[in-house]
């Protein structure tokens, strides 16, 4: 992927097969709103870690009583996955794009299309 920065907020990229990508940086207000919307509280992380600890205790008991069985292996895998999920939650969760497609988003999309079209025309004229 090769990129060209148009300004502080917009970058153009071209993929290995010629696809054109437009990357935009969110405003501080949008980024703060997304952090508030997608953040996970300390109680959620604590509950996830408590469940992970309970699963770990169960897994250890299963290994001690029955050796390596399908249930004990499945429980060990669940412990690992639960711990990984707790780490993701601790870091603030997975940041996802807004799904509400508000008017500002639509305006940004239209502006990006215009920038991409202008860049394509400039390239074709060279």
Backbone bond lengths (Angstrom), bond angles and torsions (degrees), N, CA, C in turn:
res aa  C-N    CA-C-N  psi(-1)  N-CA   C-N-CA  omega(-1)  CA-C   N-CA-C  phi
1 X - - - 1.443 - - 1.524 108.30 -
2 X 1.308 116.11 124.17 1.460 119.80 174.62 1.521 107.80 -106.23
3 X 1.340 116.55 138.78 1.457 120.09 -176.52 1.517 111.20 -123.74
4 X 1.326 114.57 150.03 1.448 122.93 175.39 1.513 107.50 -129.50
5 X 1.325 117.31 126.12 1.466 120.61 179.24 1.510 109.14 -87.31
6 X 1.327 116.24 124.21 1.460 120.64 177.11 1.518 110.99 -86.87
7 X 1.322 115.95 -39.93 1.460 121.48 174.63 1.523 108.22 -159.49
8 X 1.337 117.13 -166.42 1.462 121.06 -178.15 1.521 112.87 -62.70
9 X 1.328 116.95 -23.48 1.448 121.19 -171.25 1.525 114.39 -108.98
10 X 1.313 119.40 -24.50 1.465 122.22 -172.47 1.528 110.65 -123.03
11 X 1.344 114.91 132.18 1.460 121.50 172.72 1.511 108.57 -128.59
12 X 1.312 115.68 145.35 1.462 121.71 175.35 1.518 108.03 -108.23
13 X 1.301 115.35 142.87 1.457 119.86 178.22 1.514 110.11 -133.81
14 X 1.320 115.46 149.11 1.457 120.51 176.35 1.522 107.23 -123.23
15 X 1.330 115.19 125.18 1.452 121.29 -179.47 1.512 111.95 -75.52
16 X 1.322 115.61 174.41 1.473 120.73 -176.94 1.525 112.54 -66.00
17 X 1.344 116.77 -22.85 1.467 119.94 178.83 1.521 112.38 -105.68
18 X 1.332 116.62 18.18 1.453 120.63 175.15 1.519 115.69 91.27
19 X 1.316 118.50 0.97 1.463 120.77 179.34 1.525 109.51 -67.75
20 X 1.326 115.85 140.66 1.458 121.54 179.77 1.522 109.16 -101.02
21 X 1.344 116.85 129.72 1.456 122.95 179.33 1.517 108.98 -119.58
22 X 1.323 116.40 140.78 1.457 122.23 175.61 1.526 107.19 -115.86
23 X 1.323 116.13 120.34 1.461 122.14 179.97 1.523 108.26 -107.84
24 X 1.321 116.13 129.29 1.468 119.71 177.14 1.515 109.32 -123.32
25 X 1.294 114.86 145.87 1.453 121.70 177.23 1.522 108.15 -93.19
26 X 1.314 116.93 137.06 1.453 120.42 178.29 1.522 109.92 -71.73
27 X 1.327 115.14 154.05 1.457 119.13 173.44 1.525 108.13 -71.95
28 X 1.312 116.79 163.20 1.463 121.03 178.39 1.531 110.76 -59.73
29 X 1.330 115.52 -38.27 1.466 120.01 179.52 1.534 110.93 -63.83
30 X 1.329 117.36 -44.15 1.470 120.65 178.61 1.525 111.28 -65.50
31 X 1.322 116.82 -41.47 1.469 120.50 -179.99 1.530 110.42 -64.02
32 X 1.339 117.42 -42.02 1.464 120.93 178.96 1.522 110.49 -65.07
33 X 1.332 116.97 -41.12 1.463 120.59 178.61 1.524 110.25 -62.44
34 X 1.327 117.96 -42.83 1.465 121.49 179.91 1.525 111.59 -66.05
35 X 1.344 116.97 -39.22 1.466 119.62 177.82 1.527 110.75 -62.67
36 X 1.349 116.34 -41.03 1.468 119.67 178.01 1.527 110.49 -65.79
37 X 1.308 116.72 -41.94 1.465 120.94 -175.46 1.519 112.02 -69.06
38 X 1.326 117.88 -37.40 1.454 120.90 -172.91 1.516 114.09 -104.54
39 X 1.327 117.14 3.87 1.469 118.27 -177.39 1.523 110.57 -74.26
40 X 1.314 114.97 155.40 1.461 122.13 179.38 1.523 106.65 -117.68
41 X 1.319 116.06 131.25 1.454 120.27 -178.32 1.514 112.91 -74.13
42 X 1.324 115.21 166.71 1.457 121.49 -179.99 1.517 112.79 -62.68
43 X 1.339 117.21 -31.02 1.462 120.55 179.10 1.530 110.46 -63.99
44 X 1.334 116.96 -40.71 1.462 120.48 178.85 1.519 111.88 -62.78
45 X 1.322 116.65 -42.40 1.466 120.86 178.86 1.528 109.83 -66.20
46 X 1.318 116.90 -42.15 1.464 120.90 179.29 1.521 110.87 -61.72
47 X 1.321 116.67 -44.47 1.471 120.61 178.56 1.529 111.10 -62.71
48 X 1.321 116.68 -40.89 1.466 119.74 179.92 1.528 110.57 -65.08
49 X 1.326 117.31 -41.90 1.464 120.33 178.04 1.528 111.54 -66.76
50 X 1.330 117.41 -36.39 1.466 120.50 177.40 1.528 110.69 -64.67
51 X 1.332 116.50 -42.56 1.471 120.03 177.36 1.527 110.66 -64.68
52 X 1.323 116.41 -38.74 1.465 120.36 178.02 1.530 110.23 -63.00
53 X 1.330 116.68 -42.75 1.467 120.37 179.04 1.532 110.64 -63.76
54 X 1.335 117.02 -41.65 1.464 120.21 178.17 1.528 110.86 -63.79
55 X 1.316 117.25 -42.12 1.462 120.72 176.63 1.522 110.92 -62.36
56 X 1.328 116.92 -38.95 1.461 120.97 179.65 1.530 110.79 -62.89
57 X 1.343 115.55 -44.86 1.471 119.61 178.43 1.530 109.64 -61.06
58 X 1.319 117.03 -43.95 1.463 121.01 178.66 1.528 110.68 -61.48
59 X 1.339 117.00 -42.73 1.467 120.72 -179.48 1.530 110.94 -63.37
60 X 1.325 116.87 -42.95 1.467 120.32 179.83 1.527 109.90 -62.34
61 X 1.321 117.05 -43.55 1.475 120.27 178.93 1.529 111.25 -63.52
62 X 1.326 117.09 -39.47 1.465 120.33 179.05 1.528 110.60 -65.13
63 X 1.319 117.28 -41.89 1.470 120.52 178.66 1.525 110.79 -63.67
64 X 1.333 117.02 -42.11 1.475 120.69 -178.24 1.532 111.96 -68.53
65 X 1.332 115.55 -38.02 1.473 117.31 -175.37 1.525 113.29 -84.73
66 X 1.319 117.92 -34.84 1.464 119.21 -173.93 1.501 115.50 -123.49
67 X 1.306 117.97 1.19 1.463 119.67 -177.54 1.526 110.23 73.48
68 X 1.304 114.74 -155.98 1.460 120.15 -177.87 1.528 108.15 -84.62
69 X 1.331 114.94 106.46 1.461 121.57 176.49 1.525 108.27 -123.54
70 X 1.297 116.06 172.09 1.469 119.25 179.02 1.524 111.01 -61.16
71 X 1.338 116.34 -40.79 1.459 119.86 -179.92 1.526 111.81 -65.38
72 X 1.329 117.05 -41.62 1.462 118.95 -179.27 1.522 111.13 -68.05
73 X 1.320 117.21 -37.49 1.474 119.81 177.14 1.524 110.33 -67.68
74 X 1.331 116.63 -43.26 1.469 120.11 178.44 1.529 111.01 -61.61
75 X 1.324 116.69 -38.40 1.457 120.49 178.19 1.523 110.92 -67.13
76 X 1.330 117.31 -40.17 1.468 120.63 177.73 1.529 110.44 -63.15
77 X 1.318 117.12 -40.97 1.468 120.84 177.22 1.525 109.96 -63.68
78 X 1.336 117.05 -41.65 1.466 120.44 178.16 1.526 111.49 -62.10
79 X 1.326 117.51 -35.88 1.466 121.10 177.19 1.528 110.11 -63.08
80 X 1.319 116.12 -46.58 1.472 120.38 -179.33 1.526 110.57 -62.55
81 X 1.325 116.96 -45.67 1.469 120.89 -179.51 1.527 110.19 -64.63
82 X 1.320 117.75 -42.45 1.464 121.04 178.98 1.524 111.66 -62.51
83 X 1.323 116.46 -41.11 1.462 119.57 178.62 1.530 110.54 -65.63
84 X 1.326 116.93 -40.99 1.470 120.14 177.73 1.529 110.55 -62.59
85 X 1.317 116.58 -41.02 1.468 119.51 177.99 1.527 111.13 -64.56
86 X 1.317 117.46 -38.52 1.464 120.64 177.85 1.528 110.53 -63.65
87 X 1.337 117.07 -38.45 1.467 119.88 177.47 1.523 111.26 -64.97
88 X 1.325 117.20 -41.34 1.470 120.45 177.70 1.520 109.65 -62.94
89 X 1.322 116.85 -43.75 1.466 120.37 179.04 1.524 111.06 -63.20
90 X 1.316 117.15 -38.84 1.466 121.68 -179.62 1.519 111.32 -63.62
91 X 1.328 116.07 -32.74 1.462 120.76 179.65 1.531 112.08 -80.26
92 X 1.311 118.19 1.42 1.464 120.49 177.30 1.505 112.81 110.06
93 X 1.294 118.84 4.38 1.452 120.86 -179.73 1.512 111.56 83.26
94 X 1.285 114.92 177.01 1.457 120.82 178.33 1.519 107.58 -84.17
95 X 1.313 116.34 127.23 1.456 120.72 -179.43 1.524 108.20 -83.19
96 X 1.296 115.98 119.80 1.463 121.02 -178.87 1.526 108.98 -117.76
97 X 1.295 114.81 157.32 1.455 120.36 177.22 1.525 109.93 -70.87
98 X 1.308 115.43 156.56 1.460 119.64 176.64 1.513 110.13 -62.13
99 X 1.299 115.96 144.80 1.453 120.58 177.44 1.515 111.11 -106.30
100 X 1.335 117.47 1.81 1.463 119.09 -175.09 1.536 113.18 -89.51
101 X 1.303 118.32 -12.80 1.462 122.66 176.03 1.522 111.87 46.62
102 X 1.305 116.08 57.73 1.452 119.65 -179.55 1.524 111.00 -71.09
103 X 1.292 115.18 175.40 1.466 121.07 -174.30 1.529 111.92 -61.19
104 X 1.312 117.58 -39.34 1.466 119.90 179.31 1.522 110.85 -61.59
105 X 1.329 116.89 -37.86 1.461 120.78 178.33 1.524 110.32 -63.51
106 X 1.325 116.61 -45.18 1.470 120.41 179.59 1.530 111.07 -61.98
107 X 1.321 117.03 -39.74 1.468 120.02 177.50 1.524 110.77 -63.69
108 X 1.322 116.78 -40.66 1.463 120.96 178.34 1.518 110.93 -63.26
109 X 1.320 116.66 -41.78 1.469 120.82 178.52 1.528 110.34 -60.91
110 X 1.318 117.16 -46.36 1.462 120.76 179.88 1.526 111.38 -63.16
111 X 1.328 116.96 -41.42 1.465 120.43 177.91 1.525 110.82 -63.46
112 X 1.320 117.05 -40.74 1.465 120.94 179.13 1.521 111.61 -65.47
113 X 1.315 116.41 -38.83 1.470 119.90 177.25 1.527 110.25 -62.27
114 X 1.323 116.59 -41.68 1.461 120.22 179.34 1.528 110.96 -64.29
115 X 1.334 116.63 -41.23 1.464 120.47 178.51 1.525 110.51 -64.86
116 X 1.323 116.73 -43.03 1.463 120.74 -179.99 1.522 110.95 -64.39
117 X 1.324 116.53 -41.12 1.470 120.45 179.21 1.525 110.81 -64.38
118 X 1.329 116.40 -41.83 1.466 120.24 178.67 1.522 110.59 -63.97
119 X 1.334 117.08 -40.13 1.461 120.41 178.87 1.525 110.92 -65.82
120 X 1.320 117.12 -39.31 1.463 121.04 178.58 1.521 110.67 -65.50
121 X 1.330 117.49 -42.51 1.458 121.75 179.10 1.536 110.44 -64.48
122 X 1.325 115.54 -40.20 1.471 119.39 178.48 1.518 110.76 -62.10
123 X 1.308 116.64 -41.71 1.462 120.76 179.30 1.528 110.87 -65.59
124 X 1.327 116.32 -41.50 1.463 120.13 -179.04 1.519 111.92 -67.08
125 X 1.328 117.45 -30.35 1.462 121.60 -179.95 1.512 113.21 -76.47
126 X 1.329 117.21 -17.05 1.476 119.84 -178.50 1.464 111.63 -76.30
